[in-house]
Amino acid sequence: MIAEMRLSAVSVSYFDRQAQCVVNLYIHSLVGDEMGFLRRLFSLERTSIRLAPGRGWIVPVVGESHYQDALRVLHQENGGEDDDAKVAATLVPEDDNALDPDAVRIEVESTTVGYLSQEMALQYREALGERIGACSAKIVGGFERYDGSTAYYGGKLNLAWPPRMN
């Protein structure tokens, strides 16, 4: 009887740890982890397709005023001291967006930095459906203006329009 109780205690403890691991993996899939290792290992992230580049940085990112802190950090981490910071961007269709079910979120290093405009999001979805796209981008701004204020950060995508696979 005592051996069974010990075994039960060990089993519960083991399953509690397993449950905690599952919860931790779920949290990492929502929040992200620095290397993306767990998401890749357990296929929790969809793969992206490379999108054809355009003729320069012509596609604007909208809503970036809500992501100034993230843009500032990404700008600094990617060498954008006095210049624009060139980065890789991911375009993610966001079906569960409460404001716009056709929204396309723009991420840099798994961090949201803005969205495509509503019109461009519709065109993106017409061309590529639910596929996640990857393209080059640059983070602009952050410089000191003549009046001493700091320019807001923004983003631009180097993307052929309408979008298509490379």
Sequence and secondary structure as in RCSB ss.txt:
>XXXX:A:sequence
MIAEMRLSAVSVSYFDRQAQCVVNLYIHSLVGDEMGFLRRLFSLERTSIRLAPGRGWIVPVVGESHYQDALRVLH
QENGGEDDDAKVAATLVPEDDNALDPDAVRIEVESTTVGYLSQEMALQYREALGERIGACSAKIVGGFERYDGST
AYYGGKLNLAWPPRMN
>XXXX:A:secstr
 HHHHHHHHHHHHHHHHHHHHHHHHHHHHHH  SS HHHHHTT S  EEEB   SSS EE BSGGGGHHHHHHHH
HHTT SSS EEEEEEEEE TT SS TT EEEEETTEEEEE  HHHHHHHHHHHTT EEEEEEEEE   B TTS B
   EEEEE  SS  B 
